[in-house]
Amino acid sequence: MASLTIQCRTERTESNGYAPVRLRISHSGKRKFVSLDLDVLASKWNDDRQRVTRSHPDSSRINARLSEVESVAQRAVSRLQSAGEVITASRIQQVVKEELFGEEEESGYDDFIAFAWDEVEAYRRRDQMTTFRHYRTGIRKFLDFLEDESGQSREDITLSFDALTVQLIREFRNHMYEVRGNAPNTVGKTLTQIKTMWNAAVKEGHADHDPWSNITIDSAPSQKEKLDFEEIEALEEVDLLEEGSDRRALDYFLFALYGGGMRFSDVATLKHRHLDGGRIQYKMKKTSEGAGVPIVDKAEAILNRYDNRPQEPESRVFPILDRYDLDEMEDVQRAIESRNAYVNRQLKKVQEKAEIETNLTFHLARHSAAWKLYREMGDIYKVKRILGHSRVEVTEEYLRGFPDTEMDEEYEGVF
């Protein structure tokens, strides 16, 4: 039996709050979609009713259109059944388009590369610039390979969904090893990025085969660095000039540590409205996931050193980005990357003065917080919530790369 669902694509919500609406057709495990050429306010969409709420502008007209779409789709299924035709999701899609638009339209995407670029651009629209850059790099590598294989310029390359085969993926993997000289982890990350795009295409009904089932995603075991308790204490006690740039760099680092492993981008863009009711509460720039922890005394002491700054809700807590004119999101991302590099250089000076061996970079605050939280709390689900991970499997993978020196010491004591 065919299933018909009208969906608001909230993951594609634009800055004005509007998101596109489509009809999903499901039959025998296959899915197809019909774009309705209709955008609605995502905040006014009722998933259960598959309609906009009454408070939506022009709600009566929009809901009448959606009811018409629903009726057309139901009639299409009935018509195919009466005619004794073999019913598939694709055939229902075709008939619905004929009914709605008076002619058979092209169905969504027929080019995987075009689809992948649109998926990558969605990260940019959601201001997830780091993720956007990573996936853009992966698509560009894939295009470089296709360019070498086909002799076409990058701008002319297309790749039908059927053309993405096990053999092509294996050739791409070999290309990364033999031509680009990439390491196993780099190859694995790039393949994972392409596979993520493919899975999105399957989910949206543009592809219906799985060329990845016989592909091994390469990776080499890596060991994350973290600070042990003694090194954290050494940083807390190191003697630095109160107004020095290394002092400020250490303040940002320790605040990130005490704030539950904040990323540099989140510390740099933290505003006073994110400090409310004795808590740090913010949406992470990288993933758009919410995160929040209590402001502990050590974090409060750092905040007090910057209480001479403007305290308005939209004022930034720390002076990290003060020198920049930030009109566009691209400008913000470039400024963050530049300041992150500068702060890391200052942390190298702190490392020497504190006489610690571990290579001190800002991201080490997140690593160290994750490990310390897990050791002290012993509850991976709590650590997941604090780090803002979407799934506990991500947290498990995150913690897996840390050496457990405490367990090693206990083991040595056994024998």
C-alpha positions as CSV (number, residue, x, y, z in Angstrom):
1,M,0.0,0.0,0.0
2,A,1.3,3.4,-0.9
3,S,2.0,6.0,1.8
4,L,1.5,9.7,1.0
5,T,3.0,12.4,3.3
6,I,3.2,16.1,2.9
7,Q,6.5,17.3,4.5
8,C,7.9,20.7,5.4
9,R,11.7,20.5,4.8
10,T,12.8,22.2,8.0
11,E,16.4,21.2,7.4
12,R,16.4,23.6,4.4
13,T,14.9,26.6,6.3
14,E,16.2,29.9,4.9
15,S,17.3,32.9,6.9
16,N,13.8,34.4,6.5
17,G,12.3,31.3,8.3
18,Y,10.6,29.8,5.2
19,A,11.2,26.2,4.1
20,P,10.0,24.3,1.0
21,V,7.1,21.8,1.1
22,R,7.1,18.5,-0.8
23,L,5.0,15.3,-1.2
24,R,6.7,12.1,-0.2
25,I,5.5,8.9,-1.9
26,S,6.5,5.6,-0.2
27,H,5.8,2.2,-1.7
28,S,7.4,-1.2,-1.2
29,G,10.4,0.3,0.6
30,K,11.0,2.9,-2.2
31,R,10.5,6.6,-1.9
32,K,10.0,9.4,-4.4
33,F,9.3,13.1,-3.9
34,V,7.3,15.8,-5.7
35,S,8.3,19.4,-5.1
36,L,5.2,21.5,-4.6
37,D,6.8,24.9,-5.5
38,L,5.5,26.1,-2.1
39,D,7.4,27.6,0.8
40,V,6.0,28.1,4.3
41,L,7.2,29.3,7.7
42,A,8.8,26.3,9.3
43,S,7.8,27.5,12.8
44,K,4.1,27.5,11.7
45,W,4.1,23.9,10.3
46,N,2.1,21.2,12.1
47,D,3.7,17.8,11.3
48,D,0.7,15.8,12.6
49,R,-1.9,17.6,10.4
50,Q,0.6,18.2,7.6
51,R,-0.7,21.7,7.3
52,V,0.3,25.2,8.4
53,T,-1.3,26.6,11.5
54,R,-4.0,29.3,11.4
55,S,-1.6,32.0,12.5
56,H,0.4,31.4,9.3
57,P,0.0,34.3,6.7
58,D,-2.6,33.2,4.1
59,S,-3.1,29.9,5.9
60,S,-6.5,29.2,4.2
61,R,-5.1,29.4,0.7
62,I,-2.0,27.3,1.5
63,N,-4.0,24.6,3.3
64,A,-6.5,24.5,0.5
65,R,-3.6,23.9,-1.9
66,L,-2.2,21.1,0.3
67,S,-5.6,19.5,0.5
68,E,-5.8,19.6,-3.3
69,V,-2.3,17.9,-3.5
70,E,-3.4,15.2,-1.1
71,S,-6.6,14.5,-3.1
72,V,-4.7,14.4,-6.4
73,A,-2.2,11.9,-5.0
74,Q,-4.9,9.7,-3.6
75,R,-6.8,9.8,-6.9
76,A,-3.5,8.9,-8.7
77,V,-3.1,5.7,-6.6
78,S,-6.8,4.8,-7.1
79,R,-6.5,5.3,-10.9
80,L,-3.4,3.1,-11.1
81,Q,-5.1,0.4,-9.1
82,S,-8.3,0.5,-11.2
83,A,-6.2,0.2,-14.4
84,G,-4.5,-2.8,-13.0
85,E,-1.1,-1.2,-13.5
86,V,2.0,-2.3,-11.6
87,I,2.2,0.3,-8.9
88,T,5.6,1.7,-8.0
89,A,6.7,4.9,-6.2
90,S,8.1,6.2,-9.5
91,R,4.8,5.6,-11.4
92,I,2.8,7.3,-8.7
93,Q,5.2,10.3,-8.8
94,Q,4.8,10.5,-12.6
95,V,1.0,10.5,-12.5
96,V,0.8,13.0,-9.6
97,K,3.1,15.4,-11.5
98,E,0.9,15.0,-14.6
99,E,-2.2,15.8,-12.5
100,L,-0.7,18.8,-10.6
101,F,1.4,20.4,-13.3
102,G,-0.3,19.3,-16.5
103,E,2.8,17.7,-17.8
104,E,5.5,15.3,-16.7
105,E,8.3,17.1,-14.9
106,E,11.9,16.1,-14.5
107,S,12.1,14.3,-11.2
108,G,14.3,16.2,-8.8
109,Y,17.9,15.3,-9.5
110,D,19.4,13.1,-12.1
111,D,23.0,14.1,-11.3
112,F,24.7,13.0,-8.1
113,I,27.3,15.9,-8.2
114,A,24.6,18.5,-8.4
115,F,22.7,16.9,-5.5
116,A,25.9,16.7,-3.4
117,W,26.7,20.4,-4.0
118,D,23.2,21.4,-2.9
119,E,23.6,19.2,0.3
120,V,27.0,20.9,1.0
121,E,25.5,24.4,0.4
122,A,22.8,23.6,3.0
123,Y,25.6,23.5,5.7
124,R,26.6,27.0,4.6
125,R,23.0,28.2,4.9
126,R,22.8,26.8,8.4
127,D,26.0,28.7,9.3
128,Q,27.9,25.4,9.9
129,M,30.9,26.7,8.1
130,T,33.5,24.2,9.3
131,T,31.3,21.3,8.2
132,F,30.7,23.1,4.9
133,R,34.4,23.5,4.3
134,H,35.2,19.8,5.1
135,Y,32.5,18.4,2.8
136,R,33.4,20.9,0.1
137,T,36.9,19.6,0.2
138,G,35.6,16.0,-0.2
139,I,33.5,16.9,-3.2
140,R,36.4,18.7,-4.8
141,K,38.7,15.7,-4.4
142,F,36.0,13.5,-6.0
143,L,35.7,16.0,-8.9
144,D,39.5,16.0,-9.4
145,F,39.4,12.3,-9.7
146,L,36.5,12.4,-12.2
147,E,38.3,15.1,-14.2
148,D,41.4,12.9,-14.5
149,E,39.2,9.9,-15.5
150,S,37.0,11.6,-18.0
151,G,39.2,14.3,-19.5
152,Q,36.3,16.8,-19.0
153,S,36.7,20.1,-17.2
154,R,35.3,20.2,-13.7
155,E,32.4,22.5,-14.7
156,D,31.2,20.0,-17.3
157,I,31.3,16.9,-15.2
158,T,28.0,15.1,-14.3
159,L,27.5,11.7,-12.7
160,S,24.2,9.9,-12.9
161,F,23.2,8.1,-9.7
162,D,23.5,4.7,-11.6
163,A,27.0,5.6,-12.6
164,L,28.2,5.6,-9.0
165,T,29.3,2.0,-8.7
166,V,31.5,-0.1,-6.4
167,Q,34.2,-0.1,-9.1
168,L,34.2,3.7,-9.4
169,I,34.5,4.1,-5.6
170,R,37.4,1.6,-5.5
171,E,39.1,3.5,-8.3
172,F,38.6,6.8,-6.4
173,R,40.1,5.2,-3.3
174,N,43.1,4.0,-5.3
175,H,43.5,7.5,-6.8
176,M,43.7,9.1,-3.3
177,Y,46.4,6.6,-2.3
178,E,48.5,6.4,-5.5
179,V,48.0,9.9,-7.1
180,R,47.4,12.2,-4.1
181,G,49.4,10.2,-1.6
182,N,46.8,10.5,1.1
183,A,47.1,8.7,4.4
184,P,44.5,6.1,5.4
185,N,42.6,8.5,7.8
186,T,42.3,11.1,5.1
187,V,41.1,8.6,2.5
188,G,38.6,7.3,5.1
189,K,37.3,10.7,5.9
190,T,36.8,11.6,2.3
191,L,35.0,8.4,1.4
192,T,32.8,8.9,4.5
193,Q,31.9,12.4,3.2
194,I,30.9,11.1,-0.2
195,K,29.0,8.2,1.4
196,T,27.1,10.7,3.6
197,M,26.0,12.6,0.5
198,W,24.9,9.3,-1.1
199,N,22.9,8.2,1.9
200,A,21.1,11.6,1.8
201,A,20.2,10.9,-1.9
202,V,18.9,7.5,-1.1
203,K,16.8,8.9,1.8
204,E,15.3,11.5,-0.6
205,G,14.5,8.9,-3.2
206,H,16.9,9.9,-5.9
207,A,18.9,6.7,-5.7
208,D,17.9,3.2,-4.9
209,H,21.0,1.0,-4.9
210,D,23.9,0.7,-2.5
211,P,27.4,0.8,-4.0
212,W,28.9,1.2,-0.5
213,S,28.0,-2.2,0.9
214,N,31.2,-3.9,-0.2
215,I,33.5,-0.8,0.4
216,T,35.8,-0.8,3.4
217,I,36.3,2.7,4.8
218,D,39.9,2.9,5.6
219,S,41.2,4.3,8.9
220,A,44.4,3.9,11.0
221,P,44.1,3.9,14.8
222,S,44.9,7.4,16.1
223,Q,45.5,8.4,19.7
224,K,44.1,11.7,20.9
225,E,46.1,13.9,23.2
226,K,44.6,15.2,26.5
227,L,45.9,16.9,29.6
228,D,46.2,14.9,32.7
229,F,45.1,16.3,36.0
230,E,48.6,17.5,37.0
231,E,49.0,19.4,33.7
232,I,45.7,21.1,34.2
233,E,46.8,22.2,37.6
234,A,50.1,23.4,36.2
235,L,48.2,25.6,33.8
236,E,46.0,27.0,36.5
237,E,49.0,28.0,38.6
238,V,51.4,29.2,35.9
239,D,52.7,32.8,36.5
240,L,51.8,35.1,33.6
241,L,51.4,38.8,33.2
242,E,47.9,39.9,33.9
243,E,47.5,41.8,30.7
244,G,49.6,39.7,28.4
245,S,48.4,38.0,25.3
246,D,49.4,34.6,26.6
247,R,47.3,35.3,29.7
248,R,44.3,36.0,27.6
249,A,44.9,32.9,25.5
250,L,45.1,30.8,28.6
251,D,41.9,32.4,30.0
252,Y,40.0,31.4,26.8
253,F,41.5,27.9,27.0
254,L,40.6,27.3,30.6
255,F,37.1,28.8,30.2
256,A,36.5,26.4,27.3
257,L,37.7,23.6,29.6
258,Y,35.4,24.7,32.5
259,G,32.6,25.3,30.1
260,G,32.3,21.6,29.2
261,G,34.8,21.5,26.4
262,M,33.7,24.4,24.3
263,R,35.1,24.8,20.8
264,F,37.1,28.0,20.0
265,S,34.4,29.2,17.6
266,D,31.9,29.1,20.5
267,V,34.1,30.9,23.0
268,A,34.9,33.6,20.4
269,T,31.3,34.3,19.6
270,L,29.9,33.8,23.1
271,K,27.6,36.7,24.1
272,H,26.3,37.9,27.4
273,R,22.8,36.6,26.6
274,H,24.4,33.1,26.6
275,L,25.2,33.6,30.3
276,D,21.9,33.4,32.1
277,G,20.8,32.1,35.5
278,G,24.2,30.9,36.5
279,R,24.6,28.8,33.3
280,I,26.4,29.0,30.0
281,Q,23.7,28.2,27.4
282,Y,24.4,28.4,23.7
283,K,24.0,26.8,20.3
284,M,27.2,25.3,18.9
285,K,28.4,26.9,15.7
286,K,29.7,23.7,14.2
287,T,26.6,21.5,14.7
288,S,23.8,23.9,15.7
289,E,23.2,21.5,18.6
290,G,22.3,23.2,21.9
291,A,24.8,23.0,24.8
292,G,24.7,24.2,28.4
293,V,26.5,23.8,31.7
294,P,26.5,25.6,35.1
295,I,29.1,28.4,35.4
296,V,31.5,26.9,37.9
297,D,33.6,29.1,40.3
298,K,36.8,28.9,38.2
299,A,34.9,30.0,35.0
300,E,33.3,32.8,37.0
301,A,36.7,34.0,38.1
302,I,37.7,34.3,34.4
303,L,34.6,36.2,33.5
304,N,35.2,38.7,36.3
305,R,38.5,39.6,34.6
306,Y,36.5,40.8,31.6
307,D,33.7,42.6,33.4
308,N,34.9,46.0,32.2
309,R,33.6,45.1,28.7
310,P,30.1,46.1,27.5
311,Q,27.5,43.9,29.2
312,E,24.6,44.2,26.7
313,P,22.9,40.9,25.7
314,E,24.4,41.0,22.2
315,S,27.9,42.1,23.3
316,R,30.6,39.4,23.1
317,V,32.0,38.2,26.4
318,F,35.7,38.1,25.3
319,P,37.6,40.5,23.0
320,I,38.7,37.8,20.6
321,L,37.0,39.2,17.5
322,D,36.9,42.9,18.5
323,R,39.3,44.0,15.7
324,Y,37.2,42.6,12.9
325,D,34.3,44.1,10.9
326,L,32.0,41.1,10.7
327,D,29.2,41.7,8.2
328,E,29.0,38.3,6.5
329,M,29.2,34.8,7.9
330,E,32.2,34.1,5.7
331,D,34.0,37.1,7.4
332,V,33.2,35.6,10.8
333,Q,34.6,32.2,9.9
334,R,37.8,33.7,8.5
335,A,38.2,35.8,11.6
336,I,37.7,32.8,13.9
337,E,40.2,30.8,12.0
338,S,42.8,33.6,12.1
339,R,42.3,34.2,15.8
340,N,42.4,30.5,16.6
341,A,45.8,30.2,14.9
342,Y,47.0,33.3,16.9
343,V,45.7,31.9,20.2
344,N,47.4,28.5,19.5
345,R,50.7,30.3,19.0
346,Q,50.3,32.0,22.4
347,L,49.4,28.7,24.0
348,K,52.8,27.3,22.9
349,K,54.4,30.0,25.1
350,V,52.1,29.0,28.0
351,Q,53.1,25.4,27.5
352,E,56.8,26.3,27.9
353,K,56.2,28.5,31.0
354,A,54.0,25.8,32.6
355,E,56.6,23.2,31.8
356,I,54.1,20.6,30.5
357,E,55.0,18.0,27.9
358,T,51.6,17.7,26.1
359,N,51.4,19.8,22.9
360,L,49.0,22.6,23.9
361,T,46.4,23.6,21.3
362,F,43.0,25.1,21.9
363,H,41.1,21.9,20.9
364,L,42.9,20.1,23.7
365,A,40.5,21.9,26.0
366,R,37.6,19.9,24.5
367,H,39.6,16.6,24.5
368,S,40.6,17.1,28.2
369,A,37.1,18.1,29.3
370,A,35.6,15.1,27.6
371,W,38.0,12.7,29.3
372,K,37.8,14.4,32.7
373,L,34.0,14.4,32.6
374,Y,33.9,10.8,31.7
375,R,36.4,9.8,34.4
376,E,34.7,11.8,37.1
377,M,31.0,11.2,36.1
378,G,31.3,7.7,34.7
379,D,28.1,8.3,32.6
380,I,28.7,8.5,28.9
381,Y,25.1,9.8,28.3
382,K,25.8,12.8,30.5
383,V,29.0,13.4,28.7
384,K,27.2,13.2,25.4
385,R,24.8,15.9,26.5
386,I,27.5,18.2,27.8
387,L,29.6,17.9,24.6
388,G,26.5,18.4,22.5
389,H,26.9,15.2,20.5
390,S,23.8,14.1,18.5
391,R,24.3,10.4,19.3
392,V,26.0,8.5,22.1
393,E,28.0,6.5,19.4
394,V,29.7,9.8,18.5
395,T,30.8,10.2,22.1
396,E,32.0,6.6,22.3
397,E,34.1,7.2,19.2
398,Y,35.4,10.5,20.6
399,L,36.5,8.8,23.9
400,R,38.0,5.7,22.3
401,G,41.1,7.4,21.1
402,F,42.4,8.4,24.5
403,P,45.0,6.4,26.3
404,D,43.8,5.2,29.7
405,T,46.9,5.8,31.8
406,E,45.0,5.2,35.1
407,M,44.0,1.7,33.9
408,D,47.6,1.0,32.8
409,E,48.8,1.9,36.3
410,E,46.2,-0.4,37.9
411,Y,47.1,-3.2,35.6
412,E,50.8,-2.9,36.4
413,G,49.9,-3.2,40.1
414,V,48.2,-6.5,39.5
415,F,51.3,-8.4,38.7
